[in-house]
Amino acid sequence: MGREDQIEEREVLDSIFPEEITDISDTAYRISIALDTPENDVEETEQPVLVLQVSYPPDYPDVAPELDISAPPNAPKHPRLDIQEDRDRLLETLGPAIEENIGMAMVFTLVSALKESAEQLMSERVNAVHAQKELEAAKAEEEENRKFQGTAVTRDSFLEWQARFKQEMEDDERRQKEEKEADDKKSKTKTPAKEEKKLTGRELWEQGLAGKADFDEEEEGAMPPVEKMKIAA
């Protein structure tokens, strides 16, 4: 029954993958699997391709098929998928699908599972690139914002500032008091200016600084006597 199941599965696979499947022998073949790249990838690259090689043991499908993964000949290395380095990891992801389908034709299921696992792996790496860029952008923004932020106030820093502020106020008050005392002392030591002597009306008249009309009534007696003139008959 094993060989009949193998032939039947091979015919079904040929109808599903007419361009992708290549026979190696009666019991072995390769299937090329084109992978879809993540939509959010920042790099534009060619569509990666995996090659799954399947070999039927005599008792397949009651036992697992022999599997191997490789890249197409001369294929460029993809930045999100390295077949040589990722081979074992991708094969391990097929373990659950193999266990669930023992006793049944499983190659189509394995191809689907491998495609999904490889695309998931590429998506994780693209997301890691975005996460790294976001982290770098966040750090740059934090550094930029730090330029405009003051030091965070703590209880100790506030008490230190309060004591320093109080001391500065006391120093300023003492300095103002000393300056005021110095100014007062300086003003007391100055010689008072002599009061300007006010000239009397007589002195103003004698110095020609005022007319007769400037004399007060009280100063009329101080006028120099004027002899009466005799008028001849």
Residue frames as a rotation matrix with the C-alpha (Angstrom) as fourth column:
MET 1
0.564 0.826 0.000 0.00
0.826 -0.564 0.000 0.00
0.000 0.000 -1.000 0.00
GLY 2
0.243 -0.508 -0.826 2.90
0.370 -0.739 0.563 2.38
-0.897 -0.442 0.008 0.67
ARG 3
-0.774 -0.611 0.167 4.11
0.366 -0.215 0.906 2.58
-0.517 0.762 0.390 -2.89
GLU 4
-0.236 0.776 0.584 0.57
0.911 -0.032 0.411 3.05
0.338 0.630 -0.700 -4.27
ASP 5
0.663 0.448 -0.600 0.01
0.672 -0.709 0.214 5.95
-0.329 -0.545 -0.771 -1.87
GLN 6
-0.163 -0.823 -0.544 3.29
0.287 -0.567 0.772 7.50
-0.944 -0.030 0.328 -2.96
ILE 7
-0.791 -0.104 0.603 2.43
0.608 -0.014 0.794 7.32
-0.075 0.994 0.074 -6.67
GLU 8
0.192 0.956 0.221 -1.02
0.931 -0.249 0.267 8.78
0.310 0.155 -0.938 -6.06
GLU 9
0.558 -0.030 -0.829 0.36
0.501 -0.785 0.365 11.67
-0.662 -0.619 -0.423 -4.02
ARG 10
-0.535 -0.837 -0.113 3.00
0.365 -0.350 0.863 12.38
-0.762 0.420 0.492 -6.61
GLU 11
-0.523 0.422 0.741 0.32
0.806 -0.037 0.590 12.69
0.276 0.906 -0.321 -9.32
VAL 12
0.599 0.761 -0.248 -1.70
0.799 -0.549 0.245 15.09
0.050 -0.345 -0.937 -7.16
LEU 13
0.243 -0.602 -0.761 1.38
0.365 -0.670 0.647 17.22
-0.899 -0.435 0.057 -6.47
ASP 14
-0.709 -0.517 0.479 2.16
0.608 -0.105 0.787 17.39
-0.356 0.850 0.389 -10.18
SER 15
-0.013 0.793 0.610 -1.27
0.861 -0.301 0.409 18.96
0.508 0.530 -0.679 -10.78
ILE 16
0.801 0.286 -0.526 -0.76
0.559 -0.671 0.487 21.47
-0.214 -0.684 -0.698 -7.94
PHE 17
0.380 -0.774 -0.507 2.86
-0.265 -0.616 0.742 22.38
-0.886 -0.148 -0.439 -8.73
PRO 18
0.875 0.012 0.485 3.24
0.407 0.527 -0.747 21.78
-0.264 0.850 0.456 -12.47
GLU 19
0.691 -0.637 0.342 6.08
-0.054 -0.517 -0.854 24.31
0.721 0.572 -0.392 -12.86
GLU 20
0.413 -0.491 0.767 7.60
-0.880 -0.432 0.197 23.96
0.234 -0.757 -0.610 -9.43
ILE 21
0.617 -0.114 0.778 8.15
-0.397 0.809 0.433 20.19
-0.679 -0.577 0.454 -9.12
THR 22
0.240 -0.639 -0.731 11.15
-0.887 0.162 -0.433 18.32
0.395 0.752 -0.528 -10.52
ASP 23
0.990 0.143 -0.018 11.76
-0.130 0.935 0.329 14.59
0.064 -0.323 0.944 -10.26
ILE 24
0.067 -0.982 0.174 15.07
-0.979 -0.031 0.203 13.28
-0.194 -0.184 -0.964 -8.95
SER 25
-0.961 -0.246 -0.125 14.08
-0.266 0.949 0.172 9.60
0.076 0.199 -0.977 -9.04
ASP 26
-0.375 0.868 -0.325 10.96
0.207 0.420 0.884 7.46
0.904 0.264 -0.337 -8.79
THR 27
0.334 0.496 -0.801 10.80
0.856 0.196 0.478 8.15
0.394 -0.846 -0.359 -5.08
ALA 28
-0.162 -0.438 -0.884 12.38
0.733 -0.653 0.189 11.59
-0.661 -0.618 0.427 -4.79
TYR 29
0.168 0.241 0.956 11.66
0.836 -0.548 -0.009 15.07
0.522 0.801 -0.294 -6.15
ARG 30
-0.784 -0.399 -0.476 12.14
0.575 -0.756 -0.313 18.78
-0.235 -0.519 0.822 -5.46
ILE 31
0.349 0.889 0.298 9.50
0.911 -0.396 0.114 21.48
0.219 0.232 -0.948 -5.09
SER 32
-0.760 -0.555 0.338 10.37
0.497 -0.831 -0.248 25.16
0.419 -0.020 0.908 -5.48
ILE 33
0.229 0.817 -0.530 8.48
0.973 -0.200 0.112 27.39
-0.014 -0.541 -0.841 -3.05
ALA 34
-0.411 -0.284 0.866 8.23
0.410 -0.906 -0.102 31.11
0.814 0.314 0.489 -3.81
LEU 35
-0.283 0.225 -0.932 7.92
0.946 -0.098 -0.310 33.18
-0.161 -0.970 -0.185 -0.64
ASP 36
0.514 0.498 0.698 6.03
0.529 -0.825 0.199 36.44
0.675 0.267 -0.688 -0.19
THR 37
-0.619 -0.784 -0.045 8.19
0.567 -0.408 -0.716 39.20
0.543 -0.468 0.697 1.32
PRO 38
-0.192 0.546 -0.815 6.79
0.876 -0.280 -0.394 41.30
-0.443 -0.790 -0.424 4.20
GLU 39
0.452 0.480 0.752 4.86
0.790 -0.607 -0.088 44.35
0.414 0.634 -0.653 3.03
ASN 40
0.999 -0.026 -0.019 6.52
-0.012 -0.851 0.524 46.58
-0.030 -0.524 -0.851 5.61
ASP 41
0.343 -0.936 0.078 10.07
0.857 0.345 0.384 45.69
-0.386 -0.065 0.920 4.58
VAL 42
0.585 -0.186 -0.789 12.22
-0.131 -0.982 0.134 48.79
-0.800 0.025 -0.599 4.14
GLU 43
-0.533 -0.819 -0.210 14.32
-0.435 0.053 0.899 47.05
-0.725 0.571 -0.385 1.50
GLU 44
0.610 0.658 -0.440 13.15
-0.715 0.219 -0.664 46.17
-0.341 0.720 0.605 -1.98
THR 45
-0.519 -0.794 0.316 14.46
-0.609 0.603 0.516 42.70
-0.600 0.076 -0.796 -2.81
GLU 46
-0.469 0.305 -0.829 13.73
-0.668 0.492 0.559 39.89
0.578 0.815 -0.027 -5.21
GLN 47
0.574 0.768 0.284 11.22
-0.794 0.435 0.425 37.27
0.203 -0.469 0.859 -4.15
PRO 48
-0.455 -0.788 0.415 13.09
-0.859 0.512 0.029 34.56
-0.236 -0.343 -0.909 -2.20
VAL 49
0.460 0.537 -0.707 12.69
-0.699 0.710 0.084 30.93
0.547 0.456 0.702 -3.20
LEU 50
-0.126 -0.418 0.900 13.12
-0.805 0.573 0.153 27.76
-0.580 -0.705 -0.408 -1.12
VAL 51
-0.078 0.084 -0.993 13.64
-0.722 0.683 0.114 24.30
0.688 0.726 0.008 -2.55
LEU 52
0.151 0.211 0.966 12.13
-0.858 0.514 0.022 21.43
-0.491 -0.832 0.258 -0.55
GLN 53
-0.443 -0.345 -0.827 13.56
-0.705 0.704 0.084 18.01
0.553 0.621 -0.555 -1.43
VAL 54
0.292 0.656 0.696 11.34
-0.894 0.446 -0.045 15.06
-0.340 -0.609 0.716 -0.59
SER 55
-0.607 -0.440 -0.661 12.38
-0.608 0.794 0.030 11.37
0.512 0.420 -0.750 -0.53
TYR 56
0.479 0.866 0.142 9.91
-0.805 0.369 0.464 8.59
0.350 -0.336 0.874 0.18
PRO 57
-0.656 -0.530 0.538 11.02
-0.691 0.709 -0.143 5.78
-0.306 -0.465 -0.831 2.51
PRO 58
-0.865 0.323 -0.384 9.44
0.003 0.769 0.639 2.41
0.502 0.552 -0.666 1.58
ASP 59
-0.510 0.688 -0.516 6.92
0.860 0.428 -0.279 2.66
0.029 -0.586 -0.810 4.45
TYR 60
-0.902 0.252 -0.350 5.79
-0.193 -0.962 -0.194 6.26
-0.386 -0.108 0.916 3.71
PRO 61
-0.086 0.053 0.995 3.20
-0.286 -0.958 0.027 7.59
0.954 -0.282 0.098 4.65
ASP 62
0.795 0.367 -0.483 3.28
0.309 0.441 0.843 5.43
0.523 -0.819 0.237 7.78
VAL 63
0.145 -0.782 -0.606 6.64
0.882 -0.175 0.437 7.00
-0.448 -0.598 0.665 8.52
ALA 64
0.567 0.051 -0.822 7.88
-0.037 -0.995 -0.088 10.53
-0.823 0.080 -0.563 7.92
PRO 65
0.887 -0.309 0.344 9.41
0.387 0.088 -0.918 11.46
0.253 0.947 0.198 4.54
GLU 66
-0.004 -0.942 -0.335 13.06
0.894 -0.153 0.421 12.40
-0.448 -0.298 0.843 4.31
LEU 67
0.880 0.427 0.211 13.28
0.474 -0.822 -0.316 16.19
0.039 0.378 -0.925 3.88
ASP 68
-0.271 -0.922 -0.278 15.94
0.869 -0.358 0.342 18.71
-0.415 -0.149 0.898 3.04
ILE 69
0.838 0.500 -0.218 15.90
0.392 -0.831 -0.396 22.45
-0.379 0.246 -0.892 2.28
SER 70
-0.317 -0.939 0.132 18.19
0.806 -0.193 0.559 24.34
-0.500 0.284 0.818 -0.06
ALA 71
0.129 0.272 -0.954 18.35
-0.243 -0.924 -0.296 27.49
-0.962 0.270 -0.053 -2.16
PRO 72
0.951 0.199 0.235 18.08
0.179 0.265 -0.947 27.52
-0.251 0.944 0.217 -5.98
PRO 73
0.145 -0.956 0.256 21.43
0.957 0.201 0.210 27.37
-0.252 0.215 0.944 -7.81
ASN 74
-0.639 -0.582 0.502 23.17
0.695 -0.717 0.053 30.78
0.329 0.383 0.863 -8.04
ALA 75
0.484 0.857 0.178 20.40
0.637 -0.484 0.600 32.47
0.600 -0.176 -0.780 -6.07
PRO 76
-0.323 -0.603 0.730 21.51
-0.110 -0.742 -0.661 35.73
0.940 -0.294 0.173 -4.37
LYS 77
-0.678 0.024 -0.735 21.53
0.700 0.326 -0.635 35.79
0.224 -0.945 -0.238 -0.61
HIS 78
0.197 0.847 0.493 18.36
0.408 -0.528 0.745 37.34
0.892 0.055 -0.450 0.72
PRO 79
-0.564 -0.502 0.656 18.76
-0.305 -0.612 -0.730 39.93
0.768 -0.612 0.192 3.53
ARG 80
-0.021 0.652 0.758 15.86
-0.992 -0.107 0.065 38.44
0.123 -0.751 0.649 5.51
LEU 81
0.855 0.336 0.396 16.49
-0.384 0.922 0.045 34.73
-0.350 -0.190 0.917 4.92
ASP 82
-0.178 -0.939 -0.293 19.71
-0.983 0.182 0.011 32.76
0.043 0.290 -0.956 4.87
ILE 83
0.652 0.549 -0.523 18.89
-0.578 0.806 0.125 29.20
0.490 0.220 0.843 3.72
GLN 84
-0.058 -0.772 -0.633 22.18
0.058 0.630 -0.774 27.78
0.997 -0.082 0.009 4.94
GLU 85
-0.897 -0.325 0.298 21.85
-0.233 -0.225 -0.946 29.26
0.375 -0.919 0.126 8.42
ASP 86
-0.353 0.859 0.370 18.06
-0.917 -0.239 -0.320 28.89
-0.186 -0.452 0.872 8.70
ARG 87
-0.339 0.209 -0.917 17.82
-0.546 0.750 0.373 25.33
0.766 0.627 -0.140 7.31
ASP 88
-0.798 -0.020 -0.602 17.72
0.369 0.774 -0.515 23.46
0.476 -0.633 -0.610 10.63
ARG 89
-0.850 0.505 -0.150 15.33
-0.152 -0.506 -0.849 25.95
-0.505 -0.699 0.507 12.20
LEU 90
-0.289 0.771 -0.567 12.88
-0.957 -0.231 0.173 25.66
0.002 0.593 0.805 9.31
LEU 91
-0.436 0.093 -0.895 13.04
-0.234 0.949 0.213 21.85
0.869 0.302 -0.392 9.30
GLU 92
-0.957 0.054 -0.287 12.25
0.288 0.322 -0.902 21.84
0.044 -0.945 -0.323 13.02
THR 93
-0.632 0.763 -0.137 9.08
-0.641 -0.614 -0.461 23.84
-0.436 -0.203 0.877 12.40
LEU 94
-0.220 0.545 -0.809 7.76
-0.786 0.392 0.477 20.95
0.577 0.741 0.342 10.25
GLY 95
-0.957 -0.259 -0.130 7.86
-0.136 0.797 -0.589 18.52
0.257 -0.546 -0.798 13.16
PRO 96
-0.584 0.786 0.202 4.30
-0.288 0.032 -0.957 19.11
-0.759 -0.617 0.208 14.43
ALA 97
0.157 0.660 -0.735 2.80
-0.955 -0.089 -0.283 18.88
-0.252 0.746 0.616 10.92
ILE 98
-0.465 -0.395 -0.792 4.59
-0.608 0.793 -0.038 15.55
0.643 0.464 -0.609 10.33
GLU 99
-0.993 0.068 0.101 3.34
-0.038 0.617 -0.786 14.08
-0.116 -0.784 -0.610 13.61
GLU 100
-0.317 0.945 -0.075 -0.25
-0.500 -0.234 -0.834 15.18
-0.806 -0.227 0.546 12.92
ASN 101
0.398 0.510 -0.763 -0.29
-0.898 0.045 -0.438 13.61
-0.189 0.859 0.476 9.43
ILE 102
-0.744 -0.640 0.191 1.46
-0.606 0.767 0.212 10.27
-0.282 0.043 -0.958 9.94
GLY 103
-0.499 0.541 0.677 -0.44
0.404 0.837 -0.370 7.64
-0.767 0.088 -0.636 7.90
MET 104
0.665 0.743 0.076 -1.67
0.453 -0.320 -0.832 10.23
-0.594 0.588 -0.549 5.35
ALA 105
0.109 -0.571 0.813 -0.21
0.909 -0.275 -0.314 11.98
0.403 0.773 0.489 2.32
MET 106
0.578 0.097 -0.810 1.42
0.679 -0.609 0.411 15.03
-0.453 -0.787 -0.418 3.87
VAL 107
-0.398 -0.872 0.286 3.76
0.901 -0.312 0.302 16.69
-0.174 0.377 0.910 1.38
PHE 108
-0.074 0.426 0.902 1.30
0.515 -0.758 0.401 19.42
0.854 0.493 -0.164 0.34
THR 109
0.895 0.409 -0.177 0.73
0.333 -0.349 0.876 20.20
0.296 -0.843 -0.449 4.04
LEU 110
0.313 -0.868 -0.385 4.49
0.786 0.009 0.619 20.32
-0.534 -0.496 0.685 4.62
VAL 111
-0.436 -0.426 0.793 4.99
0.830 -0.532 0.170 22.69
0.349 0.732 0.585 1.69
SER 112
0.383 0.680 0.625 2.32
0.295 -0.731 0.616 25.03
0.876 -0.052 -0.480 3.10
ALA 113
0.905 -0.065 -0.421 3.80
0.416 -0.079 0.906 24.84
-0.092 -0.995 -0.045 6.60
LEU 114
-0.053 -0.999 -0.002 7.31
0.933 -0.051 0.356 25.52
-0.356 0.017 0.934 5.33
LYS 115
-0.263 0.034 0.964 6.15
0.637 -0.744 0.200 28.53
0.724 0.667 0.174 3.31
GLU 116
0.730 0.630 0.263 4.34
0.189 -0.557 0.809 29.94
0.657 -0.541 -0.526 6.34
SER 117
0.712 -0.512 -0.482 7.31
0.611 0.112 0.783 29.38
-0.347 -0.852 0.393 8.67
ALA 118
-0.303 -0.879 0.368 9.80
0.951 -0.254 0.175 30.99
-0.060 0.403 0.913 6.29
GLU 119
-0.088 0.349 0.933 7.57
0.415 -0.839 0.353 34.03
0.906 0.418 -0.071 5.70
GLN 120
0.904 0.402 -0.148 7.00
0.270 -0.265 0.926 34.36
0.333 -0.876 -0.348 9.45
LEU 121
0.305 -0.886 -0.348 10.74
0.862 0.102 0.497 34.28
-0.405 -0.452 0.795 10.02
MET 122
-0.494 -0.455 0.741 11.28
0.768 -0.628 0.126 37.07
0.408 0.631 0.660 7.47
SER 123
0.364 0.725 0.584 8.47
0.262 -0.682 0.683 39.11
0.894 -0.096 -0.438 9.01
GLU 124
0.833 -0.109 -0.542 10.02
0.545 -0.006 0.838 38.81
-0.094 -0.994 0.054 12.47
ARG 125
-0.172 -0.984 -0.039 13.34
0.931 -0.175 0.319 40.08
-0.321 0.019 0.947 11.13
VAL 126
-0.342 0.142 0.929 11.70
0.529 -0.788 0.315 43.01
0.777 0.599 0.195 9.36
ASN 127
0.739 0.665 0.109 9.82
0.243 -0.414 0.877 43.89
0.628 -0.622 -0.467 12.55
ALA 128
0.496 -0.645 -0.581 13.10
0.798 0.074 0.598 43.70
-0.342 -0.760 0.552 14.46
VAL 129
-0.516 -0.661 0.545 14.60
0.827 -0.549 0.117 46.21
0.222 0.512 0.830 12.01
HIS 130
0.066 0.636 0.769 11.66
0.221 -0.761 0.610 48.57
0.973 0.130 -0.190 12.55
ALA 131
0.865 0.254 -0.433 11.86
0.448 -0.003 0.894 48.12
0.226 -0.967 -0.116 16.31
GLN 132
0.007 -0.952 -0.305 15.56
0.956 -0.083 0.281 48.98
-0.292 -0.294 0.910 16.26
LYS 133
-0.547 -0.160 0.822 14.91
0.569 -0.791 0.225 52.09
0.614 0.591 0.524 14.16
GLU 134
0.482 0.804 0.348 12.11
0.173 -0.477 0.862 53.16
0.859 -0.356 -0.369 16.52
LEU 135
0.687 -0.305 -0.660 14.39
0.718 0.143 0.681 52.60
-0.113 -0.942 0.317 19.51
GLU 136
-0.417 -0.900 0.126 17.12
0.906 -0.401 0.133 54.70
-0.069 0.170 0.983 17.94
ALA 137
-0.299 0.396 0.868 14.61
0.330 -0.811 0.484 57.43
0.895 0.431 0.112 17.08
ALA 138
0.769 0.614 -0.180 13.24
0.335 -0.147 0.931 57.38
0.545 -0.776 -0.318 20.64
LYS 139
0.289 -0.753 -0.591 16.76
0.906 0.017 0.422 57.68
-0.308 -0.658 0.687 22.07
ALA 140
-0.628 -0.521 0.577 17.54
0.713 -0.683 0.159 60.57
0.312 0.511 0.801 19.74
GLU 141
0.128 0.771 0.624 14.28
0.185 -0.637 0.749 62.31
0.974 0.020 -0.224 20.73
GLU 142
0.789 0.132 -0.600 15.04
0.592 0.100 0.800 61.71
0.165 -0.986 0.001 24.41
GLU 143
-0.207 -0.949 -0.239 18.48
0.950 -0.253 0.185 63.24
-0.236 -0.189 0.953 24.01
GLU 144
-0.563 0.051 0.825 16.98
0.447 -0.820 0.357 66.23
0.695 0.570 0.439 22.19
ASN 145
0.501 0.841 0.203 14.28
0.198 -0.339 0.920 66.74
0.843 -0.421 -0.337 24.84
ARG 146
0.447 -0.392 -0.804 16.84
0.894 0.207 0.397 66.46
0.011 -0.896 0.444 27.61
LYS 147
-0.598 -0.704 0.383 18.41
0.719 -0.682 -0.131 69.68
0.353 0.197 0.915 26.34
PHE 148
-0.422 0.536 0.731 15.22
-0.193 -0.841 0.505 71.56
0.886 0.072 0.458 27.21
GLN 149
0.649 0.655 -0.387 14.49
0.206 0.338 0.918 69.90
0.732 -0.676 0.085 30.53
GLY 150
0.142 -0.560 0.816 15.77
-0.832 -0.514 -0.208 70.99
0.536 -0.649 -0.539 33.90
THR 151
-0.815 -0.480 -0.324 17.03
-0.202 0.760 -0.618 68.72
0.543 -0.439 -0.716 36.63
ALA 152
0.123 0.900 -0.418 14.27
0.258 0.378 0.889 66.78
0.958 -0.217 -0.186 38.34
VAL 153
-0.200 -0.115 0.973 13.45
-0.755 -0.614 -0.228 68.23
0.624 -0.781 0.037 41.77
THR 154
-0.051 0.144 -0.988 13.82
0.488 0.867 0.102 65.90
0.871 -0.477 -0.114 44.72
ARG 155
0.888 0.403 -0.221 13.29
0.365 -0.324 0.873 66.56
0.280 -0.856 -0.435 48.43
ASP 156
0.298 -0.862 -0.410 17.03
0.787 -0.022 0.617 66.81
-0.541 -0.507 0.671 49.04
SER 157
-0.524 -0.514 0.679 17.65
0.824 -0.506 0.253 69.08
0.214 0.693 0.689 46.07
PHE 158
0.329 0.715 0.618 14.75
0.409 -0.697 0.589 71.34
0.851 0.059 -0.521 47.13
LEU 159
0.883 -0.033 -0.469 16.05
0.452 -0.211 0.867 71.65
-0.127 -0.977 -0.171 50.71
GLU 160
-0.129 -0.992 -0.010 19.51
0.893 -0.121 0.433 72.43
-0.430 0.047 0.901 49.36
TRP 161
-0.383 0.069 0.921 18.09
0.656 -0.682 0.323 75.12
0.650 0.728 0.216 47.08
GLN 162
0.681 0.723 0.114 15.97
0.402 -0.500 0.767 76.55
0.612 -0.477 -0.631 49.91
ALA 163
0.590 -0.535 -0.605 18.99
0.652 -0.126 0.747 76.87
-0.476 -0.835 0.275 52.22
ARG 164
-0.470 -0.799 0.375 21.07
0.863 -0.327 0.385 78.46
-0.185 0.505 0.843 49.47
PHE 165
-0.073 0.545 0.836 18.28
0.571 -0.664 0.483 80.90
0.818 0.513 -0.262 48.62
LYS 166
0.862 0.401 -0.310 17.83
0.461 -0.366 0.809 81.88
0.211 -0.840 -0.500 52.29
GLN 167
0.169 -0.895 -0.412 21.56
0.778 -0.136 0.613 82.48
-0.605 -0.424 0.674 52.66
GLU 168
-0.544 -0.343 0.765 21.61
0.796 -0.500 0.341 84.63
0.266 0.795 0.545 49.52
MET 169
0.400 0.772 0.494 18.71
0.457 -0.635 0.623 86.71
0.794 -0.023 -0.607 50.85
GLU 170
0.817 -0.139 -0.559 20.45
0.521 -0.236 0.820 87.22
-0.246 -0.962 -0.120 54.20
ASP 171
-0.245 -0.969 0.044 23.70
0.857 -0.195 0.478 88.19
-0.454 0.154 0.877 52.46
ASP 172
-0.344 0.185 0.921 21.85
0.687 -0.619 0.381 90.67
0.640 0.763 0.086 50.25
GLU 173
0.736 0.673 0.065 20.01
0.413 -0.523 0.745 92.19
0.536 -0.522 -0.663 53.22
ARG 174
0.536 -0.621 -0.572 23.25
0.646 -0.135 0.752 92.56
-0.544 -0.772 0.329 55.20
ARG 175
-0.467 -0.735 0.491 25.01
0.878 -0.319 0.358 94.14
-0.106 0.598 0.795 52.22
GLN 176
0.054 0.576 0.815 22.21
0.539 -0.704 0.462 96.68
0.841 0.415 -0.348 51.77
LYS 177
0.893 0.281 -0.353 22.31
0.436 -0.345 0.831 97.52
0.112 -0.896 -0.430 55.48
GLU 178
0.119 -0.942 -0.314 26.09
0.784 -0.105 0.612 98.04
-0.610 -0.319 0.726 55.40
GLU 179
-0.495 -0.264 0.828 25.81
0.797 -0.518 0.311 100.26
0.346 0.814 0.467 52.32
LYS 180
0.484 0.754 0.444 23.11
0.438 -0.648 0.623 102.38
0.758 -0.107 -0.644 54.02
GLU 181
0.791 -0.247 -0.560 25.18
0.521 -0.209 0.827 102.76
-0.321 -0.946 -0.037 57.18
ALA 182
-0.276 -0.950 0.146 28.19
0.877 -0.187 0.443 103.79
-0.394 0.250 0.884 55.10
ASP 183
-0.246 0.266 0.932 26.12
0.656 -0.662 0.362 106.41
0.714 0.701 -0.011 53.24
ASP 184
0.809 0.587 -0.022 24.71
0.390 -0.508 0.768 107.81
0.439 -0.630 -0.640 56.51
LYS 185
0.461 -0.723 -0.515 28.18
0.682 -0.083 0.726 108.06
-0.568 -0.686 0.455 58.04
LYS 186
-0.476 -0.658 0.583 29.51
0.880 -0.345 0.328 109.80
-0.015 0.669 0.743 54.96
SER 187
0.121 0.609 0.784 26.69
0.546 -0.700 0.460 112.36
0.829 0.373 -0.417 54.95
LYS 188
0.891 0.220 -0.398 27.33
0.453 -0.352 0.819 113.26
0.040 -0.910 -0.413 58.63
THR 189
0.115 -0.948 -0.298 30.98
0.768 -0.105 0.631 114.00
-0.630 -0.301 0.716 58.06
LYS 190
-0.135 -0.124 0.983 30.31
0.870 -0.490 0.058 116.54
0.475 0.863 0.175 55.30
THR 191
-0.820 -0.170 -0.546 30.72
0.428 -0.816 -0.388 120.31
-0.380 -0.552 0.742 56.24
PRO 192
0.212 0.972 0.098 27.35
0.840 -0.130 -0.526 122.00
-0.499 0.194 -0.845 56.03
ALA 193
-0.336 -0.282 0.898 27.26
0.816 -0.563 0.128 124.70
0.470 0.776 0.420 53.36
LYS 194
-0.833 -0.018 -0.553 27.11
0.350 -0.791 -0.501 128.28
-0.428 -0.611 0.666 54.56
GLU 195
0.200 0.969 0.144 23.74
0.859 -0.103 -0.502 129.89
-0.472 0.224 -0.853 54.26
GLU 196
-0.400 -0.293 0.868 23.66
0.783 -0.602 0.157 132.55
0.477 0.743 0.470 51.64
LYS 197
-0.611 0.109 -0.784 23.42
0.538 -0.669 -0.513 135.93
-0.580 -0.735 0.350 53.32
LYS 198
0.220 0.793 0.568 20.39
0.971 -0.234 -0.049 137.91
0.094 0.562 -0.822 52.31
LEU 199
-0.799 -0.534 0.275 21.21
0.539 -0.840 -0.066 141.49
0.266 0.095 0.959 51.36
THR 200
-0.185 0.708 -0.682 19.23
0.602 -0.467 -0.648 144.30
-0.777 -0.530 -0.339 52.88
GLY 201
0.693 0.541 0.477 17.50
0.710 -0.401 -0.579 146.85
-0.122 0.740 -0.662 50.77
ARG 202
0.799 -0.449 -0.400 20.18
-0.333 -0.884 0.327 149.42
-0.501 -0.128 -0.856 51.59
GLU 203
-0.176 -0.926 0.334 22.92
-0.138 0.359 0.923 147.07
-0.975 0.117 -0.191 50.50
LEU 204
0.056 0.286 0.957 21.07
0.882 0.435 -0.181 146.36
-0.468 0.854 -0.228 47.29
TRP 205
0.935 0.353 0.027 20.68
0.332 -0.845 -0.419 150.12
-0.125 0.401 -0.908 46.68
GLU 206
0.513 -0.811 -0.280 24.29
-0.463 -0.536 0.706 150.90
-0.723 -0.233 -0.651 47.46
GLN 207
-0.412 -0.706 0.576 25.43
0.099 0.594 0.798 148.15
-0.906 0.386 -0.175 45.08
GLY 208
-0.511 0.257 -0.820 23.12
-0.783 -0.532 0.322 149.39
-0.354 0.807 0.473 42.36
LEU 209
-0.993 0.116 0.012 21.25
0.113 0.932 0.345 146.12
0.029 0.344 -0.938 42.29
ALA 210
-0.194 0.980 -0.050 17.83
0.981 0.195 0.008 147.64
0.018 -0.048 -0.999 42.97
GLY 211
-0.399 0.167 0.902 15.94
0.220 -0.937 0.271 150.94
0.890 0.307 0.337 42.64
LYS 212
-0.862 0.068 0.503 14.45
-0.457 -0.536 -0.710 152.97
0.221 -0.841 0.493 45.35
ALA 213
0.078 0.995 -0.054 11.13
-0.898 0.094 0.431 151.32
0.434 0.015 0.901 44.87
ASP 214
0.082 -0.103 -0.991 12.64
0.019 0.995 -0.101 148.09
0.996 -0.011 0.083 46.12
PHE 215
-0.871 -0.449 0.202 13.06
-0.166 -0.119 -0.979 149.37
0.463 -0.886 0.029 49.63
ASP 216
-0.187 0.792 -0.581 10.67
0.812 0.457 0.362 148.21
0.552 -0.404 -0.729 52.28
GLU 217
0.591 0.495 0.637 8.81
0.026 -0.801 0.598 150.58
0.807 -0.336 -0.486 54.49
GLU 218
0.917 -0.261 -0.302 10.94
0.354 0.180 0.918 149.39
-0.185 -0.948 0.258 57.35
GLU 219
0.038 -0.989 0.142 14.07
0.951 0.080 0.298 150.31
-0.306 0.124 0.944 55.47
GLU 220
0.550 0.220 0.806 12.96
0.582 -0.793 -0.180 153.84
0.599 0.568 -0.564 54.52
GLY 221
0.983 -0.181 -0.007 14.58
-0.111 -0.632 0.767 155.17
-0.144 -0.754 -0.641 57.65
ALA 222
0.359 -0.906 0.226 17.82
0.480 0.387 0.787 153.70
-0.800 -0.174 0.574 56.52
MET 223
0.597 -0.110 0.795 17.92
0.746 -0.290 -0.600 155.84
0.296 0.951 -0.090 53.44
PRO 224
-0.507 -0.827 -0.241 20.69
0.862 -0.491 -0.126 158.43
-0.015 -0.272 0.962 53.52
PRO 225
0.195 0.609 -0.769 19.43
0.559 -0.713 -0.423 161.90
-0.806 -0.347 -0.480 54.50
VAL 226
-0.269 -0.156 0.951 18.82
0.912 -0.360 0.199 164.34
0.311 0.920 0.238 51.64
GLU 227
-0.710 -0.065 -0.701 19.07
0.402 -0.855 -0.327 168.04
-0.579 -0.514 0.633 52.39
LYS 228
0.379 0.918 0.118 16.06
0.754 -0.232 -0.614 170.10
-0.536 0.321 -0.780 51.50
MET 229
-0.533 -0.528 0.661 16.63
0.832 -0.471 0.294 172.41
0.156 0.707 0.690 48.64
LYS 230
-0.212 0.414 -0.885 15.86
0.378 -0.801 -0.465 176.08
-0.901 -0.433 0.013 49.16
ILE 231
0.088 0.351 0.932 13.91
0.992 -0.113 -0.051 177.79
0.087 0.929 -0.359 46.46
ALA 232
-0.852 -0.461 -0.247 14.96
0.478 -0.878 -0.009 181.37
-0.213 -0.125 0.969 45.78
ALA 233
0.079 0.899 -0.431 12.29
0.515 -0.407 -0.754 184.09
-0.853 -0.162 -0.496 46.00
